Amino acid sequence: LSLALIWQLMRAHLVSFLATLKSKTPRSTDSAMVRWANETVEAAGYASRMKDFGDKSLADGLFLLDLLTAVERRCVNRDLLADGATDESRLLNAKYA
C-alpha cells in the first residue's frame, strides 16, 4: 500500500513536471513516463524495467529505488535494500523508498 501511494505521488509529480516542459506532445502519457523511467534506469546501468504502472514486478520496490538512484546516486544506500522476495522485504523497500 505504501509503495502504491509513493508511485502515485511520483506519477502525479512527474505529470506536473512534464506539463511544465515545452514538448512536442500536448499531454504526457503513461507510456511516455514509462519510457522515460526505463531509459533513465537503463542509462544508469540497472537491468530492472517496468511495463506499465500496473506492473506486478513493481511490488518489490527495486525499480523505484533504481530510478531514484539513477536520478540522484546519493539518495539511496544500496546496502540497505532487501531482495523483495517476501512480503516483509517488500515492505522494507517501500519504507526505505
Number of C-alpha atoms within 10 A of each C-alpha: 9 12 20 15 11 15 17 13 12 13 16 12 12 14 16 12 11 17 14 9 9 8 10 7 9 10 11 16 12 13 12 13 17 17 16 12 21 21 16 18 23 16 11 15 11 16 11 15 21 16 13 14 16 10 10 10 16 21 20 23 25 21 20 24 21 25 22 18 19 21 14 10 13 10 12 17 11 12 6 10 18 19 13 19 10 11 11 12 16 21 19 18 23 24 12 15 18
